[in-house]
């Protein structure tokens, strides 16, 4: 890639860079999901939303998402 030239095509990235970016995107997305689950659980507990047994299920989801991010084995596909 030429300096100062914007990267407009995913395919211009090396396979290694694609995998690195994809992994980082997945980590950020899963942390966002976990944070939203925690926030929603808090709102349920505070009575902002009707509680139908959700806070503990949401915390379980948040923990499962976070635990899955700690797995050192990341399946590498073909890009």
Biotite code that builds the C-alpha atoms (Angstrom):
import biotite.structure as struc

atoms = struc.array([
    struc.Atom([0.000, 0.000, 0.000], chain_id="A", res_id=1, res_name="UNK", atom_name="CA", element="C"),
    struc.Atom([1.263, 3.459, -0.867], chain_id="A", res_id=2, res_name="UNK", atom_name="CA", element="C"),
    struc.Atom([1.724, 5.968, 1.970], chain_id="A", res_id=3, res_name="UNK", atom_name="CA", element="C"),
    struc.Atom([-1.199, 8.360, 2.290], chain_id="A", res_id=4, res_name="UNK", atom_name="CA", element="C"),
    struc.Atom([-3.429, 6.230, 0.073], chain_id="A", res_id=5, res_name="UNK", atom_name="CA", element="C"),
    struc.Atom([-6.633, 5.080, 1.811], chain_id="A", res_id=6, res_name="UNK", atom_name="CA", element="C"),
    struc.Atom([-7.241, 1.353, 1.980], chain_id="A", res_id=7, res_name="UNK", atom_name="CA", element="C"),
    struc.Atom([-10.550, 0.748, 0.234], chain_id="A", res_id=8, res_name="UNK", atom_name="CA", element="C"),
    struc.Atom([-10.535, -3.010, -0.214], chain_id="A", res_id=9, res_name="UNK", atom_name="CA", element="C"),
    struc.Atom([-10.372, -5.734, 2.423], chain_id="A", res_id=10, res_name="UNK", atom_name="CA", element="C"),
    struc.Atom([-8.686, -8.008, -0.103], chain_id="A", res_id=11, res_name="UNK", atom_name="CA", element="C"),
    struc.Atom([-5.677, -5.690, -0.267], chain_id="A", res_id=12, res_name="UNK", atom_name="CA", element="C"),
    struc.Atom([-4.830, -6.676, 3.316], chain_id="A", res_id=13, res_name="UNK", atom_name="CA", element="C"),
    struc.Atom([-2.627, -9.672, 3.968], chain_id="A", res_id=14, res_name="UNK", atom_name="CA", element="C"),
    struc.Atom([-4.288, -12.795, 5.334], chain_id="A", res_id=15, res_name="UNK", atom_name="CA", element="C"),
    struc.Atom([-2.494, -12.254, 8.638], chain_id="A", res_id=16, res_name="UNK", atom_name="CA", element="C"),
    struc.Atom([-3.788, -8.690, 8.914], chain_id="A", res_id=17, res_name="UNK", atom_name="CA", element="C"),
    struc.Atom([-7.312, -9.769, 7.993], chain_id="A", res_id=18, res_name="UNK", atom_name="CA", element="C"),
    struc.Atom([-7.255, -12.403, 10.742], chain_id="A", res_id=19, res_name="UNK", atom_name="CA", element="C"),
    struc.Atom([-5.872, -9.928, 13.260], chain_id="A", res_id=20, res_name="UNK", atom_name="CA", element="C"),
    struc.Atom([-8.529, -7.329, 12.443], chain_id="A", res_id=21, res_name="UNK", atom_name="CA", element="C"),
    struc.Atom([-11.312, -9.908, 12.443], chain_id="A", res_id=22, res_name="UNK", atom_name="CA", element="C"),
    struc.Atom([-10.231, -11.226, 15.845], chain_id="A", res_id=23, res_name="UNK", atom_name="CA", element="C"),
    struc.Atom([-10.080, -7.725, 17.305], chain_id="A", res_id=24, res_name="UNK", atom_name="CA", element="C"),
    struc.Atom([-13.524, -6.937, 15.894], chain_id="A", res_id=25, res_name="UNK", atom_name="CA", element="C"),
    struc.Atom([-14.941, -10.106, 17.458], chain_id="A", res_id=26, res_name="UNK", atom_name="CA", element="C"),
    struc.Atom([-13.349, -9.291, 20.824], chain_id="A", res_id=27, res_name="UNK", atom_name="CA", element="C"),
    struc.Atom([-14.805, -5.786, 20.776], chain_id="A", res_id=28, res_name="UNK", atom_name="CA", element="C"),
    struc.Atom([-18.225, -7.036, 19.699], chain_id="A", res_id=29, res_name="UNK", atom_name="CA", element="C"),
    struc.Atom([-18.343, -9.685, 22.408], chain_id="A", res_id=30, res_name="UNK", atom_name="CA", element="C"),
    struc.Atom([-17.289, -7.185, 25.076], chain_id="A", res_id=31, res_name="UNK", atom_name="CA", element="C"),
    struc.Atom([-20.014, -4.820, 23.854], chain_id="A", res_id=32, res_name="UNK", atom_name="CA", element="C"),
    struc.Atom([-22.594, -7.622, 24.148], chain_id="A", res_id=33, res_name="UNK", atom_name="CA", element="C"),
    struc.Atom([-21.366, -8.506, 27.635], chain_id="A", res_id=34, res_name="UNK", atom_name="CA", element="C"),
    struc.Atom([-21.481, -4.865, 28.749], chain_id="A", res_id=35, res_name="UNK", atom_name="CA", element="C"),
    struc.Atom([-25.012, -4.438, 27.414], chain_id="A", res_id=36, res_name="UNK", atom_name="CA", element="C"),
    struc.Atom([-26.104, -7.605, 29.217], chain_id="A", res_id=37, res_name="UNK", atom_name="CA", element="C"),
    struc.Atom([-24.652, -6.258, 32.487], chain_id="A", res_id=38, res_name="UNK", atom_name="CA", element="C"),
    struc.Atom([-26.335, -2.883, 31.967], chain_id="A", res_id=39, res_name="UNK", atom_name="CA", element="C"),
    struc.Atom([-29.680, -4.498, 31.192], chain_id="A", res_id=40, res_name="UNK", atom_name="CA", element="C"),
    struc.Atom([-29.394, -6.705, 34.281], chain_id="A", res_id=41, res_name="UNK", atom_name="CA", element="C"),
    struc.Atom([-28.844, -3.583, 36.381], chain_id="A", res_id=42, res_name="UNK", atom_name="CA", element="C"),
    struc.Atom([-31.878, -1.890, 34.854], chain_id="A", res_id=43, res_name="UNK", atom_name="CA", element="C"),
    struc.Atom([-33.982, -4.957, 35.577], chain_id="A", res_id=44, res_name="UNK", atom_name="CA", element="C"),
    struc.Atom([-32.815, -4.997, 39.192], chain_id="A", res_id=45, res_name="UNK", atom_name="CA", element="C"),
    struc.Atom([-33.481, -1.266, 39.550], chain_id="A", res_id=46, res_name="UNK", atom_name="CA", element="C"),
    struc.Atom([-37.052, -1.765, 38.330], chain_id="A", res_id=47, res_name="UNK", atom_name="CA", element="C"),
    struc.Atom([-36.585, 0.256, 35.152], chain_id="A", res_id=48, res_name="UNK", atom_name="CA", element="C"),
    struc.Atom([-37.714, -2.770, 33.137], chain_id="A", res_id=49, res_name="UNK", atom_name="CA", element="C"),
    struc.Atom([-40.125, -5.496, 34.273], chain_id="A", res_id=50, res_name="UNK", atom_name="CA", element="C"),
    struc.Atom([-38.131, -8.364, 35.790], chain_id="A", res_id=51, res_name="UNK", atom_name="CA", element="C"),
    struc.Atom([-39.132, -11.726, 34.400], chain_id="A", res_id=52, res_name="UNK", atom_name="CA", element="C"),
    struc.Atom([-36.078, -13.541, 35.795], chain_id="A", res_id=53, res_name="UNK", atom_name="CA", element="C"),
    struc.Atom([-33.585, -11.967, 33.448], chain_id="A", res_id=54, res_name="UNK", atom_name="CA", element="C"),
    struc.Atom([-30.774, -10.406, 35.516], chain_id="A", res_id=55, res_name="UNK", atom_name="CA", element="C"),
    struc.Atom([-28.997, -13.627, 36.403], chain_id="A", res_id=56, res_name="UNK", atom_name="CA", element="C"),
    struc.Atom([-29.435, -15.024, 32.897], chain_id="A", res_id=57, res_name="UNK", atom_name="CA", element="C"),
    struc.Atom([-27.933, -11.841, 31.473], chain_id="A", res_id=58, res_name="UNK", atom_name="CA", element="C"),
    struc.Atom([-24.991, -12.010, 33.870], chain_id="A", res_id=59, res_name="UNK", atom_name="CA", element="C"),
    struc.Atom([-24.459, -15.628, 32.865], chain_id="A", res_id=60, res_name="UNK", atom_name="CA", element="C"),
    struc.Atom([-24.451, -14.565, 29.210], chain_id="A", res_id=61, res_name="UNK", atom_name="CA", element="C"),
    struc.Atom([-21.985, -11.762, 29.965], chain_id="A", res_id=62, res_name="UNK", atom_name="CA", element="C"),
    struc.Atom([-19.658, -14.152, 31.783], chain_id="A", res_id=63, res_name="UNK", atom_name="CA", element="C"),
    struc.Atom([-19.878, -16.780, 29.058], chain_id="A", res_id=64, res_name="UNK", atom_name="CA", element="C"),
    struc.Atom([-19.018, -14.206, 26.381], chain_id="A", res_id=65, res_name="UNK", atom_name="CA", element="C"),
    struc.Atom([-16.078, -12.918, 28.402], chain_id="A", res_id=66, res_name="UNK", atom_name="CA", element="C"),
    struc.Atom([-14.812, -16.424, 29.176], chain_id="A", res_id=67, res_name="UNK", atom_name="CA", element="C"),
    struc.Atom([-14.923, -17.365, 25.518], chain_id="A", res_id=68, res_name="UNK", atom_name="CA", element="C"),
    struc.Atom([-12.586, -14.439, 24.799], chain_id="A", res_id=69, res_name="UNK", atom_name="CA", element="C"),
    struc.Atom([-9.961, -15.945, 27.088], chain_id="A", res_id=70, res_name="UNK", atom_name="CA", element="C"),
    struc.Atom([-9.613, -19.063, 24.964], chain_id="A", res_id=71, res_name="UNK", atom_name="CA", element="C"),
    struc.Atom([-6.062, -18.934, 23.614], chain_id="A", res_id=72, res_name="UNK", atom_name="CA", element="C"),
    struc.Atom([-7.001, -21.129, 20.673], chain_id="A", res_id=73, res_name="UNK", atom_name="CA", element="C"),
    struc.Atom([-8.483, -19.055, 17.893], chain_id="A", res_id=74, res_name="UNK", atom_name="CA", element="C"),
    struc.Atom([-9.676, -21.093, 14.940], chain_id="A", res_id=75, res_name="UNK", atom_name="CA", element="C"),
    struc.Atom([-7.842, -19.879, 11.891], chain_id="A", res_id=76, res_name="UNK", atom_name="CA", element="C"),
    struc.Atom([-9.790, -20.136, 8.687], chain_id="A", res_id=77, res_name="UNK", atom_name="CA", element="C"),
    struc.Atom([-8.802, -19.356, 5.174], chain_id="A", res_id=78, res_name="UNK", atom_name="CA", element="C"),
    struc.Atom([-9.175, -15.769, 4.152], chain_id="A", res_id=79, res_name="UNK", atom_name="CA", element="C"),
])
